[in-house]
Amino acid sequence: MTTLLFVRHGETDWNRQGRFQGSQDIPLNEDGRAQARRLAAAWNEGGDVLVSSPLSRARETAEILSAALGLPLRNTDTRLAERSYGAGEGLTMAERNERFNDGAVPGIEPPEALRFRALNFLESVTLEHPGRRVVAVSHGGFINAVLSLVSEGYLGSGKTFLGNASVTTLALSASGWSVVSVGVSFEAPVL
C-alpha cells in the first residue's frame, strides 16, 4: 500500500505572531528546530522517500528528519509550497481583515490553483512511488488543501488544525486516497 506522510514544518517567528507566511521564505526559529529534532527522535513511521517544499522552513525540517532517519532528501518540489497569500503575506488575520475588509486580497493564489497543485502531487505519488512510504514536508495551507480533496470537503482549511511538526497520514487503496490520521504529534518528550 502507498502511504503519504505529510509533515508540517516546525515553528517560525511568524507562526508565533499569527502572520500569514505564504510564499515568503521565513526560516524556522529555535523552537521550530527543536520541534523538528523531537519529531525526528520520536519518528516511528518509517519512510522510503523524503521530499520537501523548497521554502526554507520546510526544507530545514526535512533536513533534520533526513539526518535522523538516514533517509536522503531526494529533492524539493514546488507543488508542496505554501499557498501564496499575495498582499496578505506578513499580516495577521486582524490586519488582513482591516486592510482588505471586502475579503479580496490582491495576488492571493486562487483556491482552484491550490487544489490543482494538490491533485497533481497526489497523482505523481500514485504513479511514481507505488507501494512506498513517502514523507512530504510541507505547509498547513497545502496539507489542508489535500485533506479537503481527499475527504471531499469534510476536512481542510477552517476545519482542521495542523500544529507545527505534526504528521498527517494518507493511504492509497484500490478505491483511492483516504485519510488515516490528521495532525498527530510524534514529538518525544523534552528531557
Contacts in CASP RR format, 6 or more apart in sequence:
PFRMAT RR
TARGET T0000
AUTHOR 0000-0000-0000
METHOD contacts of the structure
MODEL  1
MTTLLFVRHGETDWNRQGRFQGSQDIPLNEDGRAQARRLAAAWNEGGDVL
VSSPLSRARETAEILSAALGLPLRNTDTRLAERSYGAGEGLTMAERNERF
NDGAVPGIEPPEALRFRALNFLESVTLEHPGRRVVAVSHGGFINAVLSLV
SEGYLGSGKTFLGNASVTTLALSASGWSVVSVGVSFEAPVL
1 131 0 8 1.000
1 171 0 8 1.000
1 172 0 8 1.000
1 173 0 8 1.000
2 125 0 8 1.000
2 126 0 8 1.000
2 129 0 8 1.000
2 130 0 8 1.000
2 131 0 8 1.000
2 132 0 8 1.000
2 133 0 8 1.000
2 134 0 8 1.000
2 171 0 8 1.000
2 172 0 8 1.000
3 131 0 8 1.000
3 132 0 8 1.000
3 133 0 8 1.000
3 134 0 8 1.000
3 169 0 8 1.000
3 170 0 8 1.000
3 171 0 8 1.000
3 172 0 8 1.000
3 180 0 8 1.000
4 122 0 8 1.000
4 125 0 8 1.000
4 134 0 8 1.000
4 136 0 8 1.000
4 169 0 8 1.000
4 170 0 8 1.000
4 171 0 8 1.000
4 172 0 8 1.000
4 177 0 8 1.000
5 45 0 8 1.000
5 47 0 8 1.000
5 133 0 8 1.000
5 134 0 8 1.000
5 135 0 8 1.000
5 136 0 8 1.000
5 167 0 8 1.000
5 168 0 8 1.000
5 169 0 8 1.000
6 136 0 8 1.000
6 137 0 8 1.000
6 138 0 8 1.000
6 143 0 8 1.000
6 146 0 8 1.000
6 167 0 8 1.000
6 168 0 8 1.000
6 169 0 8 1.000
6 170 0 8 1.000
7 39 0 8 1.000
7 61 0 8 1.000
7 62 0 8 1.000
7 65 0 8 1.000
7 135 0 8 1.000
7 136 0 8 1.000
7 137 0 8 1.000
7 138 0 8 1.000
7 165 0 8 1.000
7 166 0 8 1.000
7 167 0 8 1.000
8 137 0 8 1.000
8 138 0 8 1.000
8 139 0 8 1.000
8 140 0 8 1.000
8 143 0 8 1.000
8 162 0 8 1.000
8 163 0 8 1.000
8 164 0 8 1.000
8 165 0 8 1.000
8 166 0 8 1.000
8 168 0 8 1.000
8 183 0 8 1.000
9 28 0 8 1.000
9 32 0 8 1.000
9 36 0 8 1.000
9 53 0 8 1.000
9 55 0 8 1.000
9 57 0 8 1.000
9 58 0 8 1.000
9 60 0 8 1.000
9 61 0 8 1.000
9 137 0 8 1.000
9 138 0 8 1.000
9 139 0 8 1.000
9 164 0 8 1.000
9 165 0 8 1.000
10 28 0 8 1.000
10 31 0 8 1.000
10 32 0 8 1.000
10 33 0 8 1.000
10 35 0 8 1.000
10 36 0 8 1.000
10 57 0 8 1.000
10 61 0 8 1.000
10 164 0 8 1.000
10 165 0 8 1.000
11 28 0 8 1.000
11 29 0 8 1.000
11 31 0 8 1.000
11 32 0 8 1.000
11 35 0 8 1.000
11 164 0 8 1.000
11 165 0 8 1.000
12 21 0 8 1.000
12 26 0 8 1.000
12 27 0 8 1.000
12 28 0 8 1.000
12 29 0 8 1.000
12 32 0 8 1.000
12 57 0 8 1.000
13 26 0 8 1.000
13 29 0 8 1.000
14 20 0 8 1.000
14 21 0 8 1.000
14 24 0 8 1.000
14 26 0 8 1.000
14 90 0 8 1.000
15 21 0 8 1.000
15 164 0 8 1.000
16 29 0 8 1.000
16 31 0 8 1.000
17 92 0 8 1.000
18 92 0 8 1.000
18 93 0 8 1.000
19 89 0 8 1.000
19 90 0 8 1.000
19 91 0 8 1.000
19 92 0 8 1.000
20 85 0 8 1.000
20 88 0 8 1.000
20 89 0 8 1.000
20 90 0 8 1.000
20 91 0 8 1.000
20 92 0 8 1.000
20 93 0 8 1.000
20 96 0 8 1.000
21 57 0 8 1.000
21 82 0 8 1.000
21 85 0 8 1.000
21 89 0 8 1.000
21 90 0 8 1.000
21 139 0 8 1.000
22 82 0 8 1.000
22 83 0 8 1.000
22 84 0 8 1.000
22 85 0 8 1.000
22 86 0 8 1.000
22 89 0 8 1.000
22 139 0 8 1.000
23 55 0 8 1.000
23 81 0 8 1.000
23 82 0 8 1.000
23 84 0 8 1.000
23 85 0 8 1.000
23 86 0 8 1.000
23 89 0 8 1.000
24 89 0 8 1.000
24 90 0 8 1.000
25 55 0 8 1.000
25 56 0 8 1.000
25 57 0 8 1.000
26 55 0 8 1.000
26 56 0 8 1.000
26 57 0 8 1.000
27 56 0 8 1.000
27 57 0 8 1.000
27 60 0 8 1.000
28 36 0 8 1.000
28 56 0 8 1.000
28 57 0 8 1.000
28 60 0 8 1.000
28 61 0 8 1.000
32 61 0 8 1.000
32 164 0 8 1.000
32 165 0 8 1.000
33 60 0 8 1.000
33 64 0 8 1.000
34 190 0 8 1.000
35 164 0 8 1.000
35 165 0 8 1.000
35 187 0 8 1.000
36 60 0 8 1.000
36 61 0 8 1.000
36 64 0 8 1.000
36 65 0 8 1.000
36 165 0 8 1.000
37 64 0 8 1.000
37 68 0 8 1.000
38 165 0 8 1.000
38 187 0 8 1.000
38 188 0 8 1.000
38 190 0 8 1.000
39 64 0 8 1.000
39 65 0 8 1.000
39 165 0 8 1.000
39 167 0 8 1.000
39 185 0 8 1.000
39 186 0 8 1.000
39 187 0 8 1.000
39 188 0 8 1.000
40 64 0 8 1.000
40 65 0 8 1.000
40 67 0 8 1.000
40 68 0 8 1.000
40 69 0 8 1.000
41 68 0 8 1.000
41 188 0 8 1.000
42 186 0 8 1.000
42 187 0 8 1.000
42 188 0 8 1.000
43 65 0 8 1.000
43 68 0 8 1.000
43 69 0 8 1.000
43 186 0 8 1.000
44 186 0 8 1.000
45 133 0 8 1.000
45 135 0 8 1.000
45 167 0 8 1.000
45 169 0 8 1.000
45 186 0 8 1.000
46 69 0 8 1.000
46 133 0 8 1.000
46 135 0 8 1.000
47 69 0 8 1.000
47 71 0 8 1.000
47 132 0 8 1.000
47 133 0 8 1.000
47 134 0 8 1.000
47 135 0 8 1.000
48 71 0 8 1.000
48 129 0 8 1.000
48 132 0 8 1.000
48 133 0 8 1.000
48 134 0 8 1.000
49 71 0 8 1.000
49 74 0 8 1.000
49 129 0 8 1.000
49 132 0 8 1.000
49 133 0 8 1.000
49 134 0 8 1.000
49 135 0 8 1.000
50 62 0 8 1.000
50 65 0 8 1.000
50 66 0 8 1.000
50 69 0 8 1.000
50 71 0 8 1.000
50 72 0 8 1.000
50 73 0 8 1.000
50 74 0 8 1.000
50 134 0 8 1.000
50 135 0 8 1.000
50 137 0 8 1.000
51 62 0 8 1.000
51 73 0 8 1.000
51 74 0 8 1.000
51 75 0 8 1.000
51 76 0 8 1.000
51 77 0 8 1.000
51 80 0 8 1.000
51 134 0 8 1.000
51 135 0 8 1.000
51 136 0 8 1.000
51 137 0 8 1.000
52 58 0 8 1.000
52 59 0 8 1.000
52 61 0 8 1.000
52 62 0 8 1.000
52 73 0 8 1.000
52 75 0 8 1.000
52 76 0 8 1.000
52 77 0 8 1.000
52 80 0 8 1.000
52 136 0 8 1.000
52 137 0 8 1.000
52 138 0 8 1.000
53 59 0 8 1.000
53 76 0 8 1.000
53 77 0 8 1.000
53 78 0 8 1.000
53 80 0 8 1.000
53 81 0 8 1.000
53 82 0 8 1.000
53 137 0 8 1.000
53 138 0 8 1.000
53 139 0 8 1.000
53 142 0 8 1.000
54 76 0 8 1.000
54 77 0 8 1.000
54 78 0 8 1.000
54 80 0 8 1.000
54 81 0 8 1.000
55 81 0 8 1.000
55 82 0 8 1.000
55 139 0 8 1.000
57 139 0 8 1.000
58 80 0 8 1.000
58 137 0 8 1.000
58 138 0 8 1.000
58 139 0 8 1.000
59 73 0 8 1.000
59 76 0 8 1.000
59 137 0 8 1.000
61 137 0 8 1.000
61 165 0 8 1.000
62 73 0 8 1.000
62 135 0 8 1.000
62 137 0 8 1.000
63 73 0 8 1.000
65 71 0 8 1.000
65 135 0 8 1.000
65 137 0 8 1.000
66 72 0 8 1.000
66 73 0 8 1.000
69 135 0 8 1.000
71 135 0 8 1.000
77 121 0 8 1.000
77 136 0 8 1.000
79 117 0 8 1.000
79 118 0 8 1.000
79 120 0 8 1.000
79 121 0 8 1.000
79 124 0 8 1.000
80 121 0 8 1.000
80 136 0 8 1.000
80 137 0 8 1.000
80 138 0 8 1.000
80 139 0 8 1.000
80 142 0 8 1.000
81 138 0 8 1.000
81 139 0 8 1.000
81 142 0 8 1.000
82 138 0 8 1.000
82 139 0 8 1.000
82 140 0 8 1.000
82 141 0 8 1.000
82 142 0 8 1.000
83 108 0 8 1.000
83 109 0 8 1.000
83 114 0 8 1.000
83 139 0 8 1.000
83 141 0 8 1.000
83 142 0 8 1.000
83 145 0 8 1.000
84 107 0 8 1.000
84 108 0 8 1.000
84 109 0 8 1.000
85 105 0 8 1.000
85 108 0 8 1.000
85 109 0 8 1.000
86 105 0 8 1.000
86 106 0 8 1.000
86 107 0 8 1.000
86 108 0 8 1.000
86 109 0 8 1.000
87 99 0 8 1.000
87 100 0 8 1.000
87 105 0 8 1.000
87 106 0 8 1.000
87 107 0 8 1.000
87 108 0 8 1.000
88 96 0 8 1.000
88 99 0 8 1.000
88 100 0 8 1.000
88 105 0 8 1.000
88 108 0 8 1.000
91 99 0 8 1.000
96 105 0 8 1.000
97 103 0 8 1.000
100 106 0 8 1.000
111 145 0 8 1.000
114 141 0 8 1.000
114 142 0 8 1.000
114 145 0 8 1.000
115 145 0 8 1.000
115 148 0 8 1.000
115 149 0 8 1.000
117 142 0 8 1.000
117 145 0 8 1.000
118 142 0 8 1.000
118 145 0 8 1.000
118 146 0 8 1.000
118 149 0 8 1.000
119 149 0 8 1.000
121 136 0 8 1.000
121 146 0 8 1.000
122 146 0 8 1.000
122 149 0 8 1.000
122 150 0 8 1.000
122 177 0 8 1.000
125 134 0 8 1.000
125 136 0 8 1.000
125 172 0 8 1.000
126 172 0 8 1.000
131 172 0 8 1.000
140 162 0 8 1.000
141 157 0 8 1.000
143 162 0 8 1.000
143 168 0 8 1.000
144 155 0 8 1.000
144 156 0 8 1.000
144 157 0 8 1.000
144 158 0 8 1.000
144 159 0 8 1.000
144 160 0 8 1.000
144 162 0 8 1.000
145 156 0 8 1.000
145 157 0 8 1.000
146 170 0 8 1.000
147 155 0 8 1.000
147 156 0 8 1.000
147 160 0 8 1.000
147 168 0 8 1.000
147 179 0 8 1.000
147 182 0 8 1.000
148 155 0 8 1.000
148 156 0 8 1.000
148 157 0 8 1.000
150 170 0 8 1.000
150 177 0 8 1.000
150 178 0 8 1.000
150 179 0 8 1.000
151 179 0 8 1.000
153 159 0 8 1.000
155 179 0 8 1.000
155 182 0 8 1.000
160 182 0 8 1.000
160 183 0 8 1.000
161 183 0 8 1.000
162 168 0 8 1.000
162 182 0 8 1.000
162 183 0 8 1.000
163 183 0 8 1.000
163 185 0 8 1.000
165 185 0 8 1.000
165 187 0 8 1.000
166 183 0 8 1.000
166 184 0 8 1.000
166 185 0 8 1.000
167 181 0 8 1.000
167 183 0 8 1.000
167 184 0 8 1.000
167 185 0 8 1.000
167 186 0 8 1.000
168 179 0 8 1.000
168 181 0 8 1.000
168 182 0 8 1.000
168 183 0 8 1.000
168 184 0 8 1.000
169 179 0 8 1.000
169 180 0 8 1.000
169 181 0 8 1.000
169 184 0 8 1.000
170 177 0 8 1.000
170 178 0 8 1.000
170 179 0 8 1.000
170 180 0 8 1.000
171 177 0 8 1.000
171 178 0 8 1.000
171 180 0 8 1.000
172 178 0 8 1.000
END
